[in-house]
């Protein structure tokens, strides 16, 4: 899933949740400003149309305001890449950043199918 597609899907979820609670875009913006966010009706519209990404802190606030539930399900390739990244990060922490280029150390979990 591309970032643009994710923003569109998240925006659609925000719109649906807002409409289910009976709030207008203006009302949601006012509520978000009350929680410390610089939101206006245009901000709500841009988020709902996928034109502006939703920040994690905003998603938490929206979860309280409109009971928004966001589920992001990455494709299997993303899981493999994330697993490889975690192994690389863990290895770098073990040996230190300076030694990383020399060691090429990889960690594997039993049964993991990701090649380094």
C-alpha positions in Angstrom: 0.0 0.0 0.0 1.4 3.4 -1.0 1.5 6.3 1.5 -1.0 8.2 -0.7 -3.4 5.2 -0.6 -3.0 4.9 3.2 -3.8 8.6 3.6 -6.9 8.1 1.5 -8.1 5.1 3.6 -7.3 6.9 6.9 -9.2 10.0 5.7 -12.2 7.9 4.7 -12.2 6.3 8.1 -12.0 9.7 9.8 -15.0 10.9 7.7 -17.0 7.8 8.4 -16.4 8.0 12.2 -17.1 11.7 12.3 -20.4 11.3 10.4 -21.4 8.4 12.6 -21.0 10.6 15.7 -23.1 13.4 14.0 -20.3 16.0 14.1 -19.8 18.6 11.4 -16.3 19.2 10.2 -16.4 22.6 12.0 -17.4 20.9 15.3 -14.5 18.3 15.0 -12.0 21.1 14.3 -13.2 23.0 17.4 -12.9 19.9 19.5 -9.4 19.2 18.2 -8.4 22.8 18.9 -9.6 22.3 22.5 -7.2 19.5 22.7 -4.2 21.6 21.7 -4.2 21.0 17.9 -4.2 23.8 15.4 -7.2 22.4 13.4 -9.7 24.2 11.4 -12.6 23.0 9.2 -10.2 23.0 6.2 -7.8 20.7 8.2 -10.6 18.2 8.7 -11.5 18.3 5.0 -7.9 17.8 3.9 -7.4 14.9 6.3 -10.7 13.3 5.2 -9.7 13.7 1.5 -6.2 12.2 2.1 -4.6 15.5 1.2 -3.0 15.8 4.7 -1.5 13.0 6.7 -2.8 12.3 10.1 -0.2 12.5 12.9 -0.1 9.8 15.5 -0.9 12.3 18.3 -3.9 13.5 16.3 -5.1 9.9 15.8 -5.1 9.4 19.6 -7.1 12.5 20.1 -9.5 11.6 17.3 -9.9 8.2 18.9 -11.3 9.9 22.0 -13.4 12.5 20.1 -15.1 10.3 17.5 -14.1 6.8 18.6 -11.9 6.4 15.6 -10.3 3.0 15.1 -7.4 2.8 12.7 -6.1 -0.5 11.5 -3.2 -0.6 9.2 -2.4 -4.0 7.7 0.8 -3.9 5.7 1.4 -6.4 2.9 3.7 -9.4 3.6 6.7 -7.7 1.9 6.4 -4.9 4.4 6.5 -7.4 7.3 9.7 -9.0 5.8 11.4 -5.7 5.4 10.4 -4.7 8.9 11.8 -7.9 10.3 15.1 -7.3 8.4 15.3 -3.8 9.7 14.8 -4.9 13.3 17.6 -7.4 12.9 19.9 -4.8 11.5 19.0 -2.3 14.2 19.5 -4.9 17.0 22.8 -5.9 15.5 24.0 -2.3 15.3 23.0 -1.8 19.0 25.0 -4.9 19.9 28.2 -4.0 18.1 27.9 -0.2 18.1 27.5 2.0 15.0 31.3 2.3 14.4 31.7 -1.5 14.0 28.7 -2.1 11.9 30.4 -1.9 8.5 33.1 -4.4 9.6 30.9 -7.1 11.1 27.9 -7.5 8.8 26.3 -9.3 11.8 22.7 -10.5 11.3 20.4 -12.0 13.8 17.8 -14.5 12.9 14.9 -15.8 14.8 14.1 -19.5 14.5 11.8 -20.1 11.5 12.2 -16.6 10.1 12.1 -16.7 6.3 13.7 -13.3 5.7 17.1 -13.3 4.0 19.6 -10.7 5.0 
